[in-house]
Amino acid sequence: MDISPTCCILAAICATVPAVVLKLCKSSKLDHIPSVGYSSWLGSYVSAVKYVSNASRILQEGYAKHKGTPFKVPTLNRWIVVLGRSHLEDIKNSMDDELSLTETANDSIKADYLFGPEIGANPYHISIARIHLTRNLGLYYPDIRDEVYTAFEELLDLKDDAWKSFVATETVREIVCRVSNRTFVGLPLCRDADWIDLNSRFAVDLATDANILKMFPMFLVPLVSKILPNTAASIQRAMEHLDPIIKERLSCMRERGDDWNDKPNDVLQWLIDEKQESSTRQLTLRVLTINFASIHLTTNTFVQALYNLAAHPQYIHPLREEVEAVVRQHGWTKKAIALMRKVDSFLAETLRLEGVTTTSVQRKAMKNLTLSDGTFIPMGTHLSVLTHAIHHDSAVYENPGVFDPFRFSRLRDNESENARHGMVTVTRDYFPFGYGKHACPGRFLACDELKTMLAHILTFYDVKFEDRISRPTSVHWDLNIIADPTIRVMFRKRTDN
């Protein structure tokens, strides 16, 4: 029997309203922490509804009022305790059995029910990204550069010096998907139109199913998850692409041993080499998880940077000067990209001002614990630190609301501060990729891709908005900060080259 989305939503409302009210009423263990919004049982439900579309404003108000001390806000699923910048060290020094990122992610996207519990129980793909991928970026860089060049040439397909209009988000997403998957699964699959489409849509499919599941009380989640179509269909579609590739590689390993001539050097092969999983479904889930974590963060960041470039053409010349000088001396290499400080700073400032999420540091308390300032945190509490608010705090940054593209490169002019202000570096002042040992392990790849793409545009193209001059306002929804997906950007071949 088919169950329509409308029936699911109506059933969810009937089951969830009393469940949410009951959950929000059970905040007595957090009564010692002040609330933003209403704290009564009915008022907190009203505040939770408002939070969905006004989270950024509500959290900013709490940050301004409480000056870095903990406060709590109600959401439709739970109370969240918001910590200050000083608590970042508490998070950094905690063990995973005290504060868990994995459990926070599982509660957010219901991975155990949509993927299966193996991803969270044994996240060995994270160590692959953290160790193997980062160490091999120098070897990978020629492929990254080649895919950036080829993707722009094929997708833009510019003629002479005529301007051509594109929906920025759609175009950038396809380029990012191709470039990332050149590293993840290699040629020719990284250029396959259906593979690109399914990975571009996968985050939306997963978010849709996860949001439906979050509308139901926990006792119904296992049942409802089995009838949701989006994630399951994407997994099956991905398996059809990867199955022949995985079987061929496993066959080569059986016949020739662990090493053979022309052995692929990509993330999929590293997953196979770990020998922890061998079925097509298991390995497909790992590849999809890595794509999910990579593509949309990189896409959103680059679209925001592209909007900044189009809105501030006065910065194009100094950026081009740097790129051309470095490439002239070092070519298109990993070393060259590392030396592009202004390009790095332009992207870092974009992330500081816009970011991808209001809070990049989230944890779940797995036991009762007390923070360094004496605040008691009961087991099961969800915690977060407000990245966006701290990045916009005048006590942390001078003129924090102003886009200053060379803010970080000026700081790096002092050699003793060089490493501290790079885009990939995580500090108490700058942490768009998270903080502590769980800071995003794929940020090194993402930053190399972003810098290569920006340097490529500066070298080969002119850019402007189609029908505007000023930068479009980002969309804030729940904790997400989204580059306006409707904006069109125009490209032409660079005329002063």
N, C-alpha and C positions, 0 to 999 in steps of 0.2 A: 504494500500500500504506500503510495506517495504522500508525503506530508508537506504541505505548502509552507513557505516561509511565513505567511500571515498567520497560519495556525500555530507555528512555533512561537511567534512573537506574542500572540494572545495568551497562549499557555504560559509563556514565560512571565508575562505581566501578572497573571493570576497567582502564579507560584512565587514570584519574586517580591512583590510589594511587601507582603507580610514578613518574608524572610529578611529583606533588607532592613525594614524597620526594627525587627528583632535583633539583627546583627549590630545596627547602629546604637541600639539601646544598651548593648553589652559593652559599654565603654568605661564601666566603673574602674577597671584596672588602669585606665588612662586619665582618670579625673584629676590627677596631680599635674597634668600637662594642659596648658590653656588651649582653647579652641579658637579658630577663625571661622566666623559664621555662627549659626545657631548650634547650641549643644543639647537642647532638649530633644526628646525622642522624635517628635514630629518636625521640629525646626531643623534638626540635623538631616532629615530626609530631604527637606526643601533645599538645604545648602548643597547636598550631594547632587541633586538634579542640576542646580546652577553650575556646579563645578565642571560638568562635562564640557560646556562651551565657554566657561570663564576661568578655567584653571589657572592660566598664566596671571591674570589680574588678581585673583584671590590669593595666590601664593606670593605675589609681589607685595600685596598689602600685609600679609602675615610677616614677611621678611622685614619690611619697613617698621612694623609695630614692635616686633619682638627682638630686633637687633642681634640676631645670631643665637638666641636661646631657643630651645625646642618649643614647637607648637604643633597642634594637630588639626587636620582638615578631614571632613567626612566625604567619602566617595560612595558611589552606588554599591560597591562591594565590601568596603572596609574603611576604618579610620587609618589615615597615614600620619605618622609623626615626622615632621620636617625638622631636620637638624641644621646647625649653623656650620660655617666654614671651619671653626675650631674643632668640630667633631670629625673632620676628615681623617685625623690621625687615629681616632678610635676605630674607624672603619678599616683603615690600613693595617692596624695592628691586630685586628680580630681574626680568629680562626673560622674556617668554613662551618664548623659545627656550632658556632656562636651567631655569626651573621652570614647568611647565604644569599649569593646572587642567583644561583641556580633555582632555588625555590621561589624567589621573586619572579624570575622569568616564567617559571612554570605556572604560577598563579596568574600571570598577565596574559599569556598566550595559550594556556592549557595544553602545553606540549605533550604531557603524559597521555592525554586522551586523543589528541589529533595526530601525534607522531608515534606514540608508544613510549614507554618509560626508559628505554635504553639510552636515548640521547642525553637525558639528564643524569642517569645513573652512572654512565661511563662516557664523559665528554672528551674522549681522547682526541677528537678533531681539533679541540682548542690548543692542545700542546703541539699539534702539527702546525697550526697557524703561528703559534708563538715561537717555536724553535726552528722547524724546517723551512717554513715559508720566509721568515725574516732573514735567516742566514743565507738563503739562496736568491735574494732579490737582485744581487749583482748579476747572477747567471740568467735570471729571468728578464732583466731589463731590456735586452734587444727585442724580445718578443712583445713586451709591453709597448715599446716605442713603435714597433712595426704595426701592431693592432690599432694603436691610436691613429697613426698616419692613414692606414687603409680604411678604417671605419669612417673617419671624417671625409676622406675622398669619395667613398661610395655613397654615404648617406647625404652629404651636402650636394655633391654632383654639380658644382658651380661651373658656369660657362662665362668665359671672358671676365669682364669686371662688373657684371650685372648683379644687383642685390637680389637675394632670394630669402623668403620668409619661412620660418619653421616654428612649430610649437616647442618651446625650449625644453620643457620637462620630458616630453616624449622622445625627442631626438637625443638628448643627453642620456636618458635611461638606456636606450639601445646601444649607444657607444660604450657606456660604462659596463653594460652586461657583456658585450663582446670582449672588452679589454680584460675584465676580471676573469671571464671564463677561458681566456687564452691561458691563464695561469691555473685555473681549476681543472679543466678537462681537455685543454689543448685544441689544435686543429684536427679535423674541420668542424667539429661540433660547436665550437664557440661562435661560428658564423651561421649556424643553422637557424632559419627564421622561426621555426616552431620552438626550438630550445630557448631562444631569446625571448619569445613571447611568453612562454610558460613561466620562466624565471622572473620576468618583469611583473607578471600578474600574481605570482605566488604569495608575495607579502600581503596583497589585497585579499586573496582567497583565505589565507591563514587568519588575517585580522577579522574578516567577516565571520568565519566560524567561531573564532575565539570570543568575539563580542556577543554572539548569540549564546554561547555556553555560559558567559558571565551573567546573563540574564536569568539563569536558572539556579536554584539552590543546589548545593553540592551533591545531595543524594540523587538528583536527576541527571547530573552531568555525564556519567558513564553511559547512560541509555541514550541521551540526546546526541552525544558525540558520534554514535554509530550510524545516525541517519543524516548527518550533515554532508553535503555533496562536494563542497569546493576543494578542501584540502586533499581528500581522498582521490579526487579526479586528477589533481595536479601531480600527486605522487605516482599514480599509475601512468600518466603521460610521460613523466620523467623516466620511469623505469623502462619504457619502451625505447627511449633513446640510449640509455646507458647499458641495457642488458647485453647487446652484442659486443660492446666495447669491453665490458667487465669479463665476459666469458672468454674473449680472445686473449686478454691479458693474463687471466688465470691459467689458460692453456699454455701460454708461452712460459709461465713460471714453472709449470709442471714438467714441460719438455726440456727447458734450457736452464733451469735454476733461477735464482733470484736476480741474476744479472744477465742481460743479453744485448746484442747489438741493437741500436735504435730503441732501447727501452725508453718509454715516455718518462718525462720528468715533470709531472704535474701533481696537483693535490690529490686527484683521484688515485694515481699510482702510489702515492705515499700512504693513502688510506689502505690500499690493498697490501702494501708492504708491511704494515703494522700487524697483519694476520690476526686481528681481533674479530673481524667480521668478513664474511665472504659471499653472502647472498646479495643478489641484485637489490632487493628492497633495503637491506641494511645500509649498503654503501650509497644508494640513492638518497636516503634520508640524510646522511652526512653531507653530501654535496648540496642538497637543497638547503640545509641548515646554514652552511657556509655562505651560499648565495644570498639567503635571506638576511644574514647579518651584514653582508658587504654592500650589495647593490644599491639599496635605497638610501643608506647613509651617504655613500659617495655621490649618488645622483643628486640628492637634495642639496648637498654642500656645493657641488659644482654649479648647479642652476643658480643658487644664491650668489656665487662668485661671478657668474656670467651677467647677472642683473647688475651687480656692482660695477663691472667693467663697462657695461653699456651706459650706466647712469653717471659714471665718472670718467669720461674719456681723457681728462687731463693727466691721468696716471698711466695711460697706455705707452707714451713715449719712454719714460724712465724704466718701465718694465721691459719694453722691447730692447732698450739699450743693454740691460743686464743679460737677458737671454742671448742676444746675438754675441756679446762679448764672451760669455761662458762657452757657448757652443762653438764659437770660432776656435777657442783654445782646446776644448776637451771633447768636441763632438757631442752627439746625442748619447750620453752615457749616464750610468748611475752616479758617477762622480760629478758630472755636470749638473745634474738635477739637485744634488746636495749643496752645490755652491750657489744656487739661485735664491739668495736670501730675500730679495724683494718679492719674488713670486711666492715664496713660503710665507712671508709676512702678510701678503694680500689675502691669502687663503686662511691663515690663522685669524686675521681680523674679521673675516667673513664669518668664521665659526664662532668667534667671541660674540659678535653682535646678533647673529641669527641662530646659530646652532641647529640641532636637529630635534632636541627635546628640552623641555623646561628643566628637567633634572636628569643628569647623566649618571648619578650615583644612587642606586637603590639596593636595599638589602631587606631580608626577613630575619627576625630574631628567632633562632632555633632553640633558645633557652632563656630563662630570666637572666638579665645582666644589668650592670650599672655602668654608665658612661663615666668618663674621667671627671666631669663636672658634678657627679653625684646623681644625675638623672636616672631613675629606674625605668628599664624597658622590659615589659613582660613578654614572655614567650609568645610567638605568633604575630608580634607587631611588625608592620611594614614601615621601613624608614627610608627617607630620601634626603638628599642635599641639593639645594637649588642652584644649579649651574647658571641658569639664565640671570637670576637676580644678582649673584656674585659677580658675574661678568659685566653687569651694568651698574655696579656699585662704585660711587665716586670715591669711596675710601680705599678702593682697590686699584681703579684706573682713573687717570686724568681724562676729563671730558668723555665719560663712558658711553654717552649716547651718540657720539660723533664717529663716523666711519673714517678711520685714520689708517690707510693701508700699509704704511711703513712704520707703524707703531712698534712692532716687534723687531723689525730689522734694525731700527735705531738702537734698541736695547742690545742687540747682538754685536753692535760695533765695538762694544767693550768685550775684549777677548775672554775675560773671566766669566762673562755672562753669555757667551756664545751658545753653548749647548742648552742652557736653561730656557731659552725663548724660541726654540724651534717648534714647528707645528706639531710634531709628534710627542713633544715633551709634556709630561703631566706634572703640574704643580698645584699648590693650594690656591693660586690665583687663576689658573687656567686648566680646566679639566673637561673639555667637551667629549673626550673619549673615556670618561670614567676616572677612577682613582684607585691607587693601591695595586695589589697583585692581580686584580681582575680588570685592570684597564684594558680596553679593546686590543686583543692580540693582533688583529689584522690592520691596525692603524698605519703601520709602516708601508704596507702594500697600498692602502688607500691613499696615503699622502703622496707616494711616488706616482700613482695614477693621476691624481688631481693636479700635481705640479706639471707633469708631462702634458696633460690636456690643455692647461692654461698656457704653457709655453708654446705649444703647437699653434693655438689660436693666435697668440701674439705674433708669431713668426709668419703665418700664412694668410691670415684673414683680417678684415675690418668687421666691426660689430656695432649694431645699434638696435634700439627697440623699433618695432614696426610702427606703433601709433602713440608713443609716449616719450617723455624725456626723463621723468623722475622714476626712481626705483619703486616697484610695486610693494605693497605691504604684505608681509607673510601671513599665512592662515594659521591661527592658533586653535587647536582642537584637542581637548583633554591635555595631555602633557606634550603633544607633538607641535613642532614648529615647521610648517610646510611652505616651501616656495610656491607662490601662486602658480598653479598648474595650467592656467589659461593664457599666460602671456606668450606672445610671439616675439621672437628675436630674428633680426635679419643679418645675413652674412654675405660678404662678397670677397673675392680674391683681393689680397692686399695690394693697394695701388702704388704704395711708395717703396715697394721691395726692390 
